[in-house]
């Protein structure tokens, strides 16, 4: 196994990504997620990614606002779409996910979505890390948290 500091997004991401047009209904999008057993769809407009719709968007937004099943998925998607480059570190992805309060992060290579990394992927990676890697990640997190409170930052 690689050193945790050198593991890139490409090493841990899920490569199969499902996308839908922004005009697809929430009902059709939910069926697609169920059929493909994924927790997120990338929403496309004019062949460009413009948002993401997750299982949580269905559970919270559709129900909370009593949207009809014929509502376009664009109305419930999360936008702007935060993404990460293929060659970035997993630590960078974890930091971005933490800072933005998101659990799923599309992976970009150039202008194309080529994968997705999730909080679950990062937790699974932590489960097989060596003690030194866990200690390093812990200190990175502590420094990041306390930087918010430092009068010198």
Order of alpha helices (4+ residues) and beta strands (2+ residues): alpha-beta-alpha-beta-beta-beta-alpha-beta-beta-alpha-alpha
